[in-house]
Amino acid sequence: MEFLSVVIEDAVAVVTINRPPANALSRTLILEVDELLSKVENDDSVRVIVIHGEGKFFSAGADIKEFTSVTSGVEFSKLSANGQEVFERLECFSKPIIASIHGAALGGGLELAMACHIRLVSDSAKLGLPELQLGLIPGFGGTQRLPRYVGMPKAAEMLLTSEPISGVEAVQFGLANKAYLEEELFEKTMELAKKIAKKSPIAVKAALEMLQFSKHTLYYKGVKAESDSFGEVFISEDATEGIQAFLEKRAPIFKGK
């Protein structure tokens, strides 16, 4: 794999995202996540998976430059649906997946983290879904998972303002499990992962399966509506302006068209 590396330690597969400078989620990287799951699914030497980012960030978002190569709303909806499928596989995976978040988990990066079973963060990390700043909406299940964790009012605030919250705030709002000093984060993550790895894999798998029944019955209709809307919004003039403004590092001017 080009952007993911895996090291197995005491039944824990440590997966490192390495796509400098910001570990942005490209289509290739998302496909590699899917490939990773296929590799470890039936590997008895792996009982827990830890995902973290190399460098300054966990993942600072989707690859915006890649969006400029998408030619239609239908293609953009398909991009969304494909990402949703991989992240749903993450959330339903038979082995625990822990996101160890430092620096930033923004946009698609946060959507990846929200699909993991447990999120540990550095106290100074930034977590958010800033897609509306680009004239877009989240497309990898973010509109459906975020309110499950932080509640509808806070999710609305985070989406509509595009402003991130800190790691400490993420714990307070239920988006993350625990916050640590950045220099302690990975060590604490591994402590938790190794603790879980000592449990019976049969019981752990059953527990994870049972947790999936906590999803609201409308959840899957919601993610389908999200992917459809993702494509509809993409073909707007505002989306074109938002993406162009991001690439030009200026504030967008939205006209509601």
C-alpha positions as a Markdown table, in Angstrom:
| # | Residue | x | y | z |
|---|---|---|---|---|
| 1 | Met | 0.0 | 0.0 | 0.0 |
| 2 | Glu | 1.2 | 3.5 | -0.9 |
| 3 | Phe | -0.2 | 5.6 | 1.9 |
| 4 | Leu | -0.8 | 3.1 | 4.8 |
| 5 | Ser | 1.8 | 1.1 | 6.7 |
| 6 | Val | 1.1 | -1.6 | 9.2 |
| 7 | Val | 3.2 | -2.9 | 12.1 |
| 8 | Ile | 1.8 | -5.7 | 14.4 |
| 9 | Glu | 2.8 | -5.5 | 18.0 |
| 10 | Asp | 1.2 | -7.7 | 20.7 |
| 11 | Ala | -1.8 | -8.5 | 18.6 |
| 12 | Val | -2.3 | -4.8 | 17.8 |
| 13 | Ala | -2.0 | -3.7 | 14.1 |
| 14 | Val | -0.7 | -0.2 | 14.2 |
| 15 | Val | -1.8 | 1.5 | 10.9 |
| 16 | Thr | -0.1 | 4.7 | 10.0 |
| 17 | Ile | -1.5 | 7.2 | 7.5 |
| 18 | Asn | 1.5 | 8.7 | 5.6 |
| 19 | Arg | 0.4 | 11.1 | 2.9 |
| 20 | Pro | 2.2 | 14.4 | 3.5 |
| 21 | Pro | 1.7 | 17.2 | 4.2 |
| 22 | Ala | -1.8 | 16.8 | 5.7 |
| 23 | Asn | -2.6 | 13.1 | 5.2 |
| 24 | Ala | -5.6 | 14.1 | 3.1 |
| 25 | Leu | -8.0 | 11.4 | 2.2 |
| 26 | Ser | -7.8 | 10.6 | -1.5 |
| 27 | Arg | -9.8 | 7.9 | -3.3 |
| 28 | Thr | -6.7 | 5.8 | -3.3 |
| 29 | Leu | -6.2 | 6.1 | 0.4 |
| 30 | Ile | -9.8 | 5.2 | 1.1 |
| 31 | Leu | -9.4 | 2.1 | -1.1 |
| 32 | Glu | -6.3 | 1.2 | 0.9 |
| 33 | Val | -8.3 | 1.3 | 4.1 |
| 34 | Asp | -10.6 | -1.2 | 2.5 |
| 35 | Glu | -7.7 | -3.3 | 1.4 |
| 36 | Leu | -6.2 | -3.1 | 5.0 |
| 37 | Leu | -9.5 | -4.5 | 6.5 |
| 38 | Ser | -9.4 | -7.4 | 4.1 |
| 39 | Lys | -5.8 | -8.2 | 5.1 |
| 40 | Val | -6.4 | -8.2 | 8.8 |
| 41 | Glu | -10.0 | -9.6 | 8.9 |
| 42 | Asn | -8.9 | -13.3 | 9.0 |
| 43 | Asp | -5.5 | -12.7 | 10.5 |
| 44 | Asp | -5.5 | -14.4 | 13.9 |
| 45 | Ser | -2.4 | -12.5 | 14.9 |
| 46 | Val | -4.4 | -9.2 | 14.8 |
| 47 | Arg | -7.0 | -8.6 | 17.5 |
| 48 | Val | -7.2 | -4.8 | 17.6 |
| 49 | Ile | -6.4 | -2.1 | 15.0 |
| 50 | Val | -5.0 | 1.4 | 15.8 |
| 51 | Ile | -5.1 | 4.1 | 13.1 |
| 52 | His | -3.0 | 7.2 | 13.5 |
| 53 | Gly | -1.3 | 9.8 | 11.3 |
| 54 | Glu | 2.3 | 10.4 | 10.6 |
| 55 | Gly | 3.5 | 14.0 | 10.9 |
| 56 | Lys | 1.5 | 16.9 | 12.2 |
| 57 | Phe | -2.0 | 15.6 | 11.6 |
| 58 | Phe | -4.3 | 12.5 | 11.9 |
| 59 | Ser | -5.9 | 13.7 | 8.6 |
| 60 | Ala | -6.8 | 17.3 | 7.8 |
| 61 | Gly | -9.6 | 16.4 | 5.3 |
| 62 | Ala | -10.4 | 15.1 | 1.9 |
| 63 | Asp | -8.1 | 15.8 | -1.1 |
| 64 | Ile | -9.8 | 19.0 | -2.4 |
| 65 | Lys | -7.5 | 19.1 | -5.5 |
| 66 | Glu | -8.9 | 15.7 | -6.5 |
| 67 | Phe | -12.4 | 17.2 | -6.5 |
| 68 | Thr | -11.5 | 19.4 | -9.5 |
| 69 | Ser | -11.1 | 16.2 | -11.6 |
| 70 | Val | -14.7 | 15.2 | -10.9 |
| 71 | Thr | -16.9 | 16.1 | -13.9 |
| 72 | Ser | -20.5 | 15.5 | -12.8 |
| 73 | Gly | -22.8 | 15.4 | -9.8 |
| 74 | Val | -23.5 | 11.7 | -10.5 |
| 75 | Glu | -19.8 | 11.0 | -10.3 |
| 76 | Phe | -19.5 | 13.0 | -7.1 |
| 77 | Ser | -22.4 | 11.1 | -5.5 |
| 78 | Lys | -20.7 | 7.8 | -6.5 |
| 79 | Leu | -17.5 | 9.1 | -4.8 |
| 80 | Ser | -19.5 | 9.7 | -1.7 |
| 81 | Ala | -21.2 | 6.4 | -1.8 |
| 82 | Asn | -17.9 | 4.5 | -2.2 |
| 83 | Gly | -16.4 | 6.3 | 0.8 |
| 84 | Gln | -19.5 | 5.6 | 2.8 |
| 85 | Glu | -19.3 | 1.9 | 2.0 |
| 86 | Val | -15.7 | 1.7 | 3.3 |
| 87 | Phe | -16.4 | 3.6 | 6.4 |
| 88 | Glu | -19.5 | 1.5 | 7.1 |
| 89 | Arg | -17.3 | -1.5 | 6.9 |
| 90 | Leu | -15.0 | 0.1 | 9.4 |
| 91 | Glu | -17.8 | 0.7 | 11.9 |
| 92 | Cys | -19.2 | -2.8 | 11.5 |
| 93 | Phe | -15.8 | -4.5 | 11.5 |
| 94 | Ser | -15.4 | -7.6 | 13.6 |
| 95 | Lys | -12.2 | -6.3 | 15.4 |
| 96 | Pro | -12.0 | -3.1 | 17.5 |
| 97 | Ile | -10.6 | -0.1 | 15.6 |
| 98 | Ile | -9.2 | 2.8 | 17.6 |
| 99 | Ala | -8.5 | 6.2 | 16.1 |
| 100 | Ser | -5.6 | 8.0 | 17.8 |
| 101 | Ile | -6.0 | 11.6 | 16.8 |
| 102 | His | -3.4 | 14.3 | 17.1 |
| 103 | Gly | -3.1 | 17.7 | 15.3 |
| 104 | Ala | -6.3 | 17.7 | 13.3 |
| 105 | Ala | -9.1 | 15.4 | 12.1 |
| 106 | Leu | -11.1 | 17.5 | 9.7 |
| 107 | Gly | -13.7 | 16.8 | 7.0 |
| 108 | Gly | -13.1 | 13.4 | 5.6 |
| 109 | Gly | -10.5 | 12.8 | 8.3 |
| 110 | Leu | -13.1 | 13.2 | 11.1 |
| 111 | Glu | -15.5 | 11.1 | 9.1 |
| 112 | Leu | -12.9 | 8.3 | 9.1 |
| 113 | Ala | -12.3 | 8.7 | 12.8 |
| 114 | Met | -16.0 | 8.7 | 13.5 |
| 115 | Ala | -16.3 | 5.3 | 11.8 |
| 116 | Cys | -13.8 | 3.8 | 14.3 |
| 117 | His | -15.2 | 2.2 | 17.4 |
| 118 | Ile | -13.1 | 4.3 | 19.8 |
| 119 | Arg | -11.5 | 7.8 | 19.5 |
| 120 | Leu | -8.6 | 9.0 | 21.7 |
| 121 | Val | -7.4 | 12.5 | 21.1 |
| 122 | Ser | -4.7 | 14.9 | 22.1 |
| 123 | Asp | -6.1 | 17.8 | 24.2 |
| 124 | Ser | -5.0 | 20.3 | 21.5 |
| 125 | Ala | -6.3 | 18.4 | 18.5 |
| 126 | Lys | -8.9 | 20.1 | 16.2 |
| 127 | Leu | -11.9 | 18.1 | 15.1 |
| 128 | Gly | -14.5 | 19.4 | 12.7 |
| 129 | Leu | -16.5 | 19.2 | 9.5 |
| 130 | Pro | -15.7 | 22.4 | 7.6 |
| 131 | Glu | -17.2 | 21.4 | 4.2 |
| 132 | Leu | -19.8 | 24.2 | 4.2 |
| 133 | Gln | -16.8 | 26.6 | 4.0 |
| 134 | Leu | -16.3 | 25.1 | 0.5 |
| 135 | Gly | -19.9 | 25.3 | -0.5 |
| 136 | Leu | -20.2 | 21.5 | 0.0 |
| 137 | Ile | -21.5 | 19.1 | 2.7 |
| 138 | Pro | -19.8 | 16.1 | 4.3 |
| 139 | Gly | -20.2 | 13.0 | 2.1 |
| 140 | Phe | -18.7 | 10.0 | 4.0 |
| 141 | Gly | -21.4 | 9.6 | 6.6 |
| 142 | Gly | -20.5 | 12.7 | 8.6 |
| 143 | Thr | -24.0 | 14.3 | 8.6 |
| 144 | Gln | -25.4 | 11.1 | 10.2 |
| 145 | Arg | -22.6 | 10.1 | 12.6 |
| 146 | Leu | -21.8 | 13.5 | 14.1 |
| 147 | Pro | -25.3 | 14.1 | 15.7 |
| 148 | Arg | -25.2 | 10.5 | 17.1 |
| 149 | Tyr | -22.1 | 11.5 | 19.1 |
| 150 | Val | -22.6 | 15.2 | 20.0 |
| 151 | Gly | -26.4 | 15.7 | 19.6 |
| 152 | Met | -28.3 | 17.6 | 17.0 |
| 153 | Pro | -27.8 | 21.2 | 18.3 |
| 154 | Lys | -24.0 | 20.8 | 18.6 |
| 155 | Ala | -23.8 | 19.0 | 15.2 |
| 156 | Ala | -25.8 | 21.8 | 13.6 |
| 157 | Glu | -23.4 | 24.4 | 15.1 |
| 158 | Met | -20.3 | 22.6 | 13.9 |
| 159 | Leu | -21.6 | 22.0 | 10.4 |
| 160 | Leu | -23.1 | 25.5 | 9.9 |
| 161 | Thr | -20.1 | 27.5 | 11.3 |
| 162 | Ser | -17.4 | 25.2 | 10.0 |
| 163 | Glu | -15.5 | 25.8 | 13.3 |
| 164 | Pro | -13.7 | 22.9 | 14.8 |
| 165 | Ile | -13.7 | 21.9 | 18.5 |
| 166 | Ser | -10.6 | 20.9 | 20.6 |
| 167 | Gly | -9.8 | 17.5 | 21.8 |
| 168 | Val | -10.9 | 18.4 | 25.3 |
| 169 | Glu | -14.2 | 19.7 | 24.0 |
| 170 | Ala | -14.6 | 16.5 | 21.9 |
| 171 | Val | -14.5 | 14.5 | 25.1 |
| 172 | Gln | -17.0 | 16.8 | 26.8 |
| 173 | Phe | -19.5 | 16.5 | 23.9 |
| 174 | Gly | -19.1 | 12.7 | 23.4 |
| 175 | Leu | -17.2 | 12.8 | 20.2 |
| 176 | Ala | -14.0 | 11.3 | 21.7 |
| 177 | Asn | -13.5 | 8.9 | 24.6 |
| 178 | Lys | -10.5 | 10.5 | 26.3 |
| 179 | Ala | -8.0 | 13.3 | 25.8 |
| 180 | Tyr | -4.3 | 13.2 | 26.6 |
| 181 | Leu | -1.2 | 15.4 | 26.2 |
| 182 | Glu | 0.0 | 15.0 | 22.6 |
| 183 | Glu | 3.3 | 13.4 | 23.8 |
| 184 | Glu | 1.3 | 10.8 | 25.8 |
| 185 | Leu | -1.4 | 10.0 | 23.3 |
| 186 | Phe | 0.1 | 7.1 | 21.3 |
| 187 | Glu | 1.4 | 5.4 | 24.5 |
| 188 | Lys | -2.1 | 5.6 | 26.1 |
| 189 | Thr | -3.7 | 4.4 | 22.9 |
| 190 | Met | -1.5 | 1.4 | 22.8 |
| 191 | Glu | -2.2 | 0.6 | 26.5 |
| 192 | Leu | -5.9 | 0.6 | 25.7 |
| 193 | Ala | -5.5 | -1.5 | 22.5 |
| 194 | Lys | -3.4 | -4.1 | 24.3 |
| 195 | Lys | -5.9 | -4.3 | 27.1 |
| 196 | Ile | -8.7 | -5.0 | 24.7 |
| 197 | Ala | -6.5 | -7.5 | 22.7 |
| 198 | Lys | -6.4 | -9.7 | 25.8 |
| 199 | Lys | -10.1 | -10.3 | 25.7 |
| 200 | Ser | -11.7 | -13.2 | 23.9 |
| 201 | Pro | -11.9 | -12.5 | 20.2 |
| 202 | Ile | -15.2 | -14.4 | 20.0 |
| 203 | Ala | -16.8 | -12.3 | 22.7 |
| 204 | Val | -15.3 | -9.0 | 21.3 |
| 205 | Lys | -16.7 | -9.8 | 17.8 |
| 206 | Ala | -20.2 | -10.5 | 19.3 |
| 207 | Ala | -20.1 | -7.3 | 21.4 |
| 208 | Leu | -19.2 | -5.2 | 18.3 |
| 209 | Glu | -22.1 | -6.9 | 16.4 |
| 210 | Met | -24.5 | -6.1 | 19.1 |
| 211 | Leu | -23.5 | -2.4 | 19.2 |
| 212 | Gln | -24.6 | -2.0 | 15.6 |
| 213 | Phe | -28.2 | -2.5 | 16.7 |
| 214 | Ser | -28.0 | 0.9 | 18.4 |
| 215 | Lys | -28.2 | 2.6 | 15.1 |
| 216 | His | -31.5 | 4.5 | 14.4 |
| 217 | Thr | -33.6 | 2.8 | 11.8 |
| 218 | Leu | -33.4 | 5.8 | 9.5 |
| 219 | Tyr | -29.6 | 5.8 | 9.6 |
| 220 | Tyr | -29.1 | 4.1 | 6.2 |
| 221 | Lys | -31.7 | 6.2 | 4.5 |
| 222 | Gly | -29.8 | 9.2 | 5.9 |
| 223 | Val | -26.4 | 8.2 | 4.4 |
| 224 | Lys | -28.1 | 7.5 | 1.0 |
| 225 | Ala | -29.7 | 10.9 | 1.1 |
| 226 | Glu | -26.3 | 12.4 | 2.0 |
| 227 | Ser | -24.6 | 10.9 | -1.0 |
| 228 | Asp | -27.4 | 12.1 | -3.3 |
| 229 | Ser | -27.2 | 15.6 | -1.9 |
| 230 | Phe | -23.4 | 15.5 | -2.0 |
| 231 | Gly | -23.7 | 15.3 | -5.8 |
| 232 | Glu | -26.5 | 17.8 | -6.1 |
| 233 | Val | -24.6 | 20.4 | -4.1 |
| 234 | Phe | -21.4 | 19.8 | -6.0 |
| 235 | Ile | -22.8 | 21.0 | -9.3 |
| 236 | Ser | -23.8 | 24.4 | -7.8 |
| 237 | Glu | -22.0 | 27.6 | -8.6 |
| 238 | Asp | -21.3 | 28.1 | -4.9 |
| 239 | Ala | -19.5 | 24.7 | -4.8 |
| 240 | Thr | -17.3 | 25.8 | -7.7 |
| 241 | Glu | -16.6 | 29.1 | -6.0 |
| 242 | Gly | -15.9 | 27.4 | -2.7 |
| 243 | Ile | -13.4 | 24.9 | -4.1 |
| 244 | Gln | -11.7 | 27.6 | -6.2 |
| 245 | Ala | -11.4 | 29.9 | -3.2 |
| 246 | Phe | -9.9 | 27.1 | -1.1 |
| 247 | Leu | -7.2 | 26.5 | -3.8 |
| 248 | Glu | -6.5 | 30.2 | -4.2 |
| 249 | Lys | -6.4 | 30.6 | -0.3 |
| 250 | Arg | -9.0 | 33.3 | -0.2 |
| 251 | Ala | -12.5 | 33.7 | 1.3 |
| 252 | Pro | -15.3 | 32.4 | -0.9 |
| 253 | Ile | -18.1 | 34.7 | -2.1 |
| 254 | Phe | -21.3 | 32.6 | -2.2 |
| 255 | Lys | -24.3 | 33.8 | -4.2 |
| 256 | Gly | -26.8 | 31.0 | -3.4 |
| 257 | Lys | -26.8 | 29.6 | -7.0 |
